């Protein structure tokens, strides 16, 4: 269940508090009014009964007419009892409440000198006033609840205004850019404490980013130097006279691997620094796939696998070549590594580039985590669980949706949605 925001919770607490306090007060008033009405009715009936007894004892044959809400009855014989209203015929000495609402009667019965004296007081008007008072209290209670909720919501807005502003400022923060301190004068004590904590945390983040950028810059420089030396040495070796064709192919393979390592190093540095990969080149897809699979041709031959690149040679795309090569290299490496028999196919059906293998597949329980860092669905091969995490990171940076379809024992297929492509001109 979705939690209510702070403003609504404050409003709800205010309304609930008012409901509790006013409800208890209303209940107390209602209970007090009932007790007061009952006391008043009993007092009236007792006074009337006292008058009736006095009238009977002083002048038994002289009888004063009662008021409009009071009836007197004197039962001397069975015939007198038969003439009583039906509700009063079987009453003995005591106090009674008969009927409800407008038909309510409060009856007092006394036995005096062998005679039964009855005073019946019409308490319907009291019951009607009691019901009206109850309805008035309910209306007042409902009005107070809605008023309290509205007032609470307004007050909560004032209370949470600073917190809302602080949350908006925090959401807009760029950890790599300087900004004005979040804590300032005029803030409530609690909000100022929270703002200072955010300022301190932001400062620590900037320090971490600065150290990370310094490290990646140093690592990039240190790794580029030996790679440049390798490429330079390969270029010099290629000019050597008398170098056999086999040795020349090996030197060219070393140079190509060093070039790819340099390209992947630059891409990984971009990803580590969370920078946009916006340098696009016109890339032939088929050629890019062939370059990515080239380092694994010997492994493919050793395993007896079939590799099929079904992409037409004239299909090209404006895309970041480094990022695409990084993605293809990691997916194809996994495909070769985990496929022991069968084939690996690369197909293009605009705008989806798919890579499918006939490997062991990935069970349903692992599919949700295959793109997590250091997570490995299979533990029987070498690896650090970083390849697919890098693939996902690169695709997210470039805006390439990627999906995986797999089943245990049924192979795996990756589908990458790339920008629209255009065919290369045909050479004659």
DRENTORRO-270799 format. One record per residue (C-alpha): residue number from 1; chain; x, y, z; residue in one letter. Coordinates in steps of 0.2 Angstrom, whole numbers, plus 5000, padded with zeros to 4 digits. Layout:
DRENTORRO-270799
  pos  unit  east  north    up  code
  NUM     A     X      Y     Z     a
...
***
This chain:
DRENTORRO-270799
  pos  unit  east  north    up  code
    1     A  5000   5000  5000     x
    2     A  5007   5017  4995     x
    3     A  5011   5028  5010     x
    4     A  5003   5045  5012     x
    5     A  5015   5060  5010     x
    6     A  5020   5070  5026     x
    7     A  5008   5084  5023     x
    8     A  4993   5072  5022     x
    9     A  4999   5063  5037     x
   10     A  5000   5079  5047     x
   11     A  4982   5084  5041     x
   12     A  4976   5066  5046     x
   13     A  4984   5067  5063     x
   14     A  4976   5085  5066     x
   15     A  4959   5079  5060     x
   16     A  4960   5063  5071     x
   17     A  4965   5073  5086     x
   18     A  4951   5085  5084     x
   19     A  4939   5070  5081     x
   20     A  4945   5062  5097     x
   21     A  4944   5078  5108     x
   22     A  4928   5085  5101     x
   23     A  4920   5067  5100     x
   24     A  4924   5065  5119     x
   25     A  4917   5082  5123     x
   26     A  4901   5079  5112     x
   27     A  4899   5062  5121     x
   28     A  4901   5070  5138     x
   29     A  4888   5084  5133     x
   30     A  4876   5071  5127     x
   31     A  4878   5060  5142     x
   32     A  4876   5075  5153     x
   33     A  4860   5081  5144     x
   34     A  4852   5064  5146     x
   35     A  4856   5064  5164     x
   36     A  4849   5082  5166     x
   37     A  4833   5077  5156     x
   38     A  4831   5061  5167     x
   39     A  4833   5071  5183     x
   40     A  4821   5085  5177     x
   41     A  4808   5072  5172     x
   42     A  4810   5062  5189     x
   43     A  4808   5079  5198     x
   44     A  4792   5084  5189     x
   45     A  4784   5066  5192     x
   46     A  4789   5066  5210     x
   47     A  4782   5083  5213     x
   48     A  4766   5078  5204     x
   49     A  4765   5062  5214     x
   50     A  4768   5072  5230     x
   51     A  4754   5083  5225     x
   52     A  4742   5069  5221     x
   53     A  4746   5060  5238     x
   54     A  4742   5076  5247     x
   55     A  4726   5079  5237     x
   56     A  4720   5062  5241     x
   57     A  4724   5062  5259     x
   58     A  4717   5079  5262     x
   59     A  4702   5079  5251     x
   60     A  4698   5063  5244     x
   61     A  4683   5068  5234     x
   62     A  4691   5084  5227     x
   63     A  4702   5082  5212     x
   64     A  4711   5095  5203     x
   65     A  4714   5093  5184     x
   66     A  4732   5089  5179     x
   67     A  4742   5098  5167     x
   68     A  4743   5094  5148     x
   69     A  4758   5083  5150     x
   70     A  4752   5074  5166     x
   71     A  4739   5061  5169     x
   72     A  4733   5056  5187     x
   73     A  4725   5039  5190     x
   74     A  4717   5032  5207     x
   75     A  4714   5014  5207     x
   76     A  4701   5009  5220     x
   77     A  4694   4994  5212     x
   78     A  4696   4981  5198     x
   79     A  4684   4992  5188     x
   80     A  4695   5007  5189     x
   81     A  4710   4996  5184     x
   82     A  4700   4990  5168     x
   83     A  4698   5009  5164     x
   84     A  4716   5012  5164     x
   85     A  4726   5013  5147     x
   86     A  4732   4996  5142     x
   87     A  4751   5000  5146     x
   88     A  4747   5005  5164     x
   89     A  4735   4991  5169     x
   90     A  4748   4978  5175     x
   91     A  4759   4990  5184     x
   92     A  4763   4988  5203     x
   93     A  4771   5001  5214     x
   94     A  4788   5008  5206     x
   95     A  4795   5019  5193     x
   96     A  4793   5015  5174     x
   97     A  4798   5021  5157     x
   98     A  4786   5016  5144     x
   99     A  4787   5019  5125     x
  100     A  4799   5027  5114     x
  101     A  4802   5044  5106     x
  102     A  4786   5055  5105     x
  103     A  4776   5041  5114     x
  104     A  4787   5040  5129     x
  105     A  4779   5040  5146     x
  106     A  4787   5041  5163     x
  107     A  4776   5033  5176     x
  108     A  4776   5033  5195     x
  109     A  4765   5021  5204     x
  110     A  4763   5022  5223     x
  111     A  4752   5012  5235     x
  112     A  4744   5024  5248     x
  113     A  4731   5018  5260     x
  114     A  4727   5003  5250     x
  115     A  4724   5013  5235     x
  116     A  4735   5013  5219     x
  117     A  4740   5031  5214     x
  118     A  4747   5033  5196     x
  119     A  4756   5048  5189     x
  120     A  4759   5047  5170     x
  121     A  4770   5060  5163     x
  122     A  4772   5063  5144     x
  123     A  4791   5063  5142     x
  124     A  4790   5063  5123     x
  125     A  4795   5081  5121     x
  126     A  4811   5077  5131     x
  127     A  4815   5063  5120     x
  128     A  4812   5073  5105     x
  129     A  4824   5087  5111     x
  130     A  4837   5074  5116     x
  131     A  4836   5067  5098     x
  132     A  4838   5084  5091     x
  133     A  4852   5088  5102     x
  134     A  4860   5072  5096     x
  135     A  4858   5076  5078     x
  136     A  4865   5094  5081     x
  137     A  4881   5086  5090     x
  138     A  4883   5074  5075     x
  139     A  4882   5089  5062     x
  140     A  4894   5099  5073     x
  141     A  4906   5085  5074     x
  142     A  4906   5082  5056     x
  143     A  4909   5100  5052     x
  144     A  4923   5101  5064     x
  145     A  4931   5086  5057     x
  146     A  4931   5093  5039     x
  147     A  4936   5110  5046     x
  148     A  4951   5102  5056     x
  149     A  4956   5092  5041     x
  150     A  4957   5107  5030     x
  151     A  4965   5118  5043     x
  152     A  4978   5103  5046     x
  153     A  4982   5102  5028     x
  154     A  4985   5121  5027     x
  155     A  4996   5121  5043     x
  156     A  5005   5105  5036     x
  157     A  5009   5114  5020     x
  158     A  5017   5128  5031     x
  159     A  5026   5116  5041     x
  160     A  5033   5105  5027     x
  161     A  5036   5120  5015     x
  162     A  5054   5121  5020     x
  163     A  5056   5102  5019     x
  164     A  5048   5102  5001     x
  165     A  5060   5116  4996     x
  166     A  5075   5106  5003     x
  167     A  5070   5090  4994     x
  168     A  5068   5100  4977     x
  169     A  5085   5107  4979     x
  170     A  5093   5090  4984     x
  171     A  5085   5082  4968     x
  172     A  5092   5096  4957     x
  173     A  5110   5094  4964     x
  174     A  5124   5089  4952     x
  175     A  5138   5081  4962     x
  176     A  5151   5087  4950     x
  177     A  5146   5105  4951     x
  178     A  5148   5118  4965     x
  179     A  5132   5125  4973     x
  180     A  5126   5136  4986     x
  181     A  5125   5128  5004     x
  182     A  5108   5121  5007     x
  183     A  5108   5127  5025     x
  184     A  5104   5145  5027     x
  185     A  5096   5157  5039     x
  186     A  5078   5157  5042     x
  187     A  5077   5138  5042     x
  188     A  5069   5129  5056     x
  189     A  5081   5120  5067     x
  190     A  5077   5102  5061     x
  191     A  5077   5108  5043     x
  192     A  5094   5117  5045     x
  193     A  5101   5101  5053     x
  194     A  5095   5090  5039     x
  195     A  5102   5103  5026     x
  196     A  5119   5103  5034     x
  197     A  5120   5084  5034     x
  198     A  5116   5085  5015     x
  199     A  5130   5098  5012     x
  200     A  5142   5087  5021     x
  201     A  5137   5072  5011     x
  202     A  5138   5082  4995     x
  203     A  5156   5087  5000     x
  204     A  5161   5069  5003     x
  205     A  5153   5064  4986     x
  206     A  5163   5078  4977     x
  207     A  5179   5072  4985     x
  208     A  5176   5054  4980     x
  209     A  5172   5059  4962     x
  210     A  5188   5070  4962     x
  211     A  5199   5055  4968     x
  212     A  5190   5043  4956     x
  213     A  5194   5055  4941     x
  214     A  5212   5057  4946     x
  215     A  5214   5038  4947     x
  216     A  5206   5035  4931     x
  217     A  5216   5048  4923     x
  218     A  5232   5041  4930     x
  219     A  5227   5023  4925     x
  220     A  5222   5029  4907     x
  221     A  5239   5037  4905     x
  222     A  5249   5022  4913     x
  223     A  5240   5010  4902     x
  224     A  5241   5020  4886     x
  225     A  5259   5020  4887     x
  226     A  5263   5002  4885     x
  227     A  5249   5000  4873     x
  228     A  5257   5013  4862     x
  229     A  5274   5004  4864     x
  230     A  5266   4988  4858     x
  231     A  5258   4996  4843     x
  232     A  5274   5005  4838     x
  233     A  5284   4989  4840     x
  234     A  5271   4980  4829     x
  235     A  5273   4993  4815     x
  236     A  5292   4992  4816     x
  237     A  5291   4973  4815     x
  238     A  5279   4974  4800     x
  239     A  5293   4983  4790     x
  240     A  5306   4970  4794     x
  241     A  5313   4962  4778     x
  242     A  5312   4943  4778     x
  243     A  5298   4941  4790     x
  244     A  5287   4926  4786     x
  245     A  5269   4928  4781     x
  246     A  5264   4918  4797     x
  247     A  5275   4929  4808     x
  248     A  5268   4944  4799     x
  249     A  5250   4938  4803     x
  250     A  5254   4936  4821     x
  251     A  5261   4954  4822     x
  252     A  5246   4961  4814     x
  253     A  5235   4951  4826     x
  254     A  5245   4959  4841     x
  255     A  5243   4976  4834     x
  256     A  5224   4974  4831     x
  257     A  5222   4967  4849     x
  258     A  5232   4982  4856     x
  259     A  5221   4994  4845     x
  260     A  5205   4986  4852     x
  261     A  5212   4987  4870     x
  262     A  5215   5005  4868     x
  263     A  5198   5008  4861     x
  264     A  5190   4998  4875     x
  265     A  5200   5007  4888     x
  266     A  5194   5024  4882     x
  267     A  5176   5018  4882     x
  268     A  5178   5010  4900     x
  269     A  5185   5027  4906     x
  270     A  5170   5036  4898     x
  271     A  5158   5024  4908     x
  272     A  5168   5025  4924     x
  273     A  5167   5044  4923     x
  274     A  5148   5044  4919     x
  275     A  5151   5054  4903     x
  276     A  5140   5054  4888     x
  277     A  5146   5044  4873     x
  278     A  5142   5056  4859     x
  279     A  5156   5054  4847     x
  280     A  5148   5045  4832     x
  281     A  5156   5037  4817     x
  282     A  5149   5029  4801     x
  283     A  5151   5011  4805     x
  284     A  5148   4995  4794     x
  285     A  5139   4983  4805     x
  286     A  5145   4967  4797     x
  287     A  5163   4973  4798     x
  288     A  5161   4978  4816     x
  289     A  5154   4961  4821     x
  290     A  5168   4953  4811     x
  291     A  5181   4963  4821     x
  292     A  5173   4959  4838     x
  293     A  5173   4940  4834     x
  294     A  5191   4940  4827     x
  295     A  5200   4936  4843     x
  296     A  5189   4921  4846     x
  297     A  5191   4913  4829     x
  298     A  5204   4900  4835     x
  299     A  5192   4895  4850     x
  300     A  5178   4893  4838     x
  301     A  5188   4882  4827     x
  302     A  5194   4871  4842     x
  303     A  5176   4869  4848     x
  304     A  5170   4865  4831     x
  305     A  5157   4879  4832     x
  306     A  5149   4888  4817     x
  307     A  5149   4907  4817     x
  308     A  5137   4915  4805     x
  309     A  5136   4934  4802     x
  310     A  5120   4937  4792     x
  311     A  5122   4956  4791     x
  312     A  5123   4963  4774     x
  313     A  5140   4971  4770     x
  314     A  5131   4987  4764     x
  315     A  5122   4991  4781     x
  316     A  5130   5005  4790     x
  317     A  5125   5016  4805     x
  318     A  5130   5033  4813     x
  319     A  5135   5026  4830     x
  320     A  5148   5027  4843     x
  321     A  5160   5014  4836     x
  322     A  5169   5011  4853     x
  323     A  5154   5008  4863     x
  324     A  5147   4996  4849     x
  325     A  5163   4986  4849     x
  326     A  5163   4985  4868     x
  327     A  5145   4978  4868     x
  328     A  5148   4966  4854     x
  329     A  5165   4960  4861     x
  330     A  5158   4956  4878     x
  331     A  5142   4947  4871     x
  332     A  5151   4937  4858     x
  333     A  5165   4932  4871     x
  334     A  5151   4925  4882     x
  335     A  5143   4916  4868     x
  336     A  5160   4908  4863     x
  337     A  5164   4904  4881     x
  338     A  5148   4895  4886     x
  339     A  5144   4887  4869     x
  340     A  5151   4870  4868     x
  341     A  5143   4864  4852     x
  342     A  5131   4871  4839     x
  343     A  5132   4889  4832     x
  344     A  5133   4907  4835     x
  345     A  5122   4918  4824     x
  346     A  5122   4937  4822     x
  347     A  5107   4944  4812     x
  348     A  5100   4961  4808     x
  349     A  5081   4965  4807     x
  350     A  5080   4984  4808     x
  351     A  5081   4991  4820     x
  352     A  5086   4976  4831     x
  353     A  5103   4968  4831     x
  354     A  5102   4950  4838     x
  355     A  5116   4938  4844     x
  356     A  5110   4920  4847     x
  357     A  5120   4905  4853     x
  358     A  5116   4887  4856     x
  359     A  5124   4887  4873     x
  360     A  5116   4880  4890     x
  361     A  5105   4895  4892     x
  362     A  5100   4904  4907     x
  363     A  5087   4898  4919     x
  364     A  5072   4910  4924     x
  365     A  5079   4912  4942     x
  366     A  5095   4920  4935     x
  367     A  5088   4930  4921     x
  368     A  5084   4945  4932     x
  369     A  5102   4947  4938     x
  370     A  5113   4943  4923     x
  371     A  5116   4962  4921     x
  372     A  5122   4964  4939     x
  373     A  5140   4967  4942     x
  374     A  5150   4952  4948     x
  375     A  5135   4940  4946     x
  376     A  5138   4924  4936     x
  377     A  5124   4912  4931     x
  378     A  5137   4899  4928     x
  379     A  5151   4895  4939     x
  380     A  5160   4882  4928     x
  381     A  5170   4895  4918     x
  382     A  5182   4908  4921     x
  383     A  5176   4926  4923     x
  384     A  5172   4940  4935     x
  385     A  5154   4943  4931     x
  386     A  5158   4960  4923     x
  387     A  5155   4958  4905     x
  388     A  5136   4959  4904     x
  389     A  5136   4973  4917     x
  390     A  5147   4983  4906     x
  391     A  5136   4979  4891     x
  392     A  5121   4985  4900     x
  393     A  5130   5001  4906     x
  394     A  5136   5005  4888     x
  395     A  5118   5002  4881     x
  396     A  5110   5013  4894     x
  397     A  5122   5027  4891     x
  398     A  5120   5026  4872     x
  399     A  5101   5024  4873     x
  400     A  5101   5007  4866     x
  401     A  5087   4996  4873     x
  402     A  5094   4978  4876     x
  403     A  5084   4963  4880     x
  404     A  5088   4945  4883     x
  405     A  5078   4929  4879     x
  406     A  5084   4913  4886     x
  407     A  5079   4896  4894     x
  408     A  5089   4883  4903     x
  409     A  5096   4871  4889     x
  410     A  5088   4882  4875     x
  411     A  5102   4894  4871     x
  412     A  5102   4913  4873     x
  413     A  5098   4928  4862     x
  414     A  5102   4946  4865     x
  415     A  5092   4959  4856     x
  416     A  5099   4977  4854     x
  417     A  5089   4991  4847     x
  418     A  5100   5002  4837     x
  419     A  5097   5019  4828     x
  420     A  5090   5018  4810     x
  421     A  5103   5012  4798     x
  422     A  5107   5017  4780     x
  423     A  5115   5006  4767     x
  424     A  5132   5009  4761     x
  425     A  5134   5014  4743     x
  426     A  5138   4999  4732     x
  427     A  5156   4999  4724     x
  428     A  5158   4995  4706     x
***
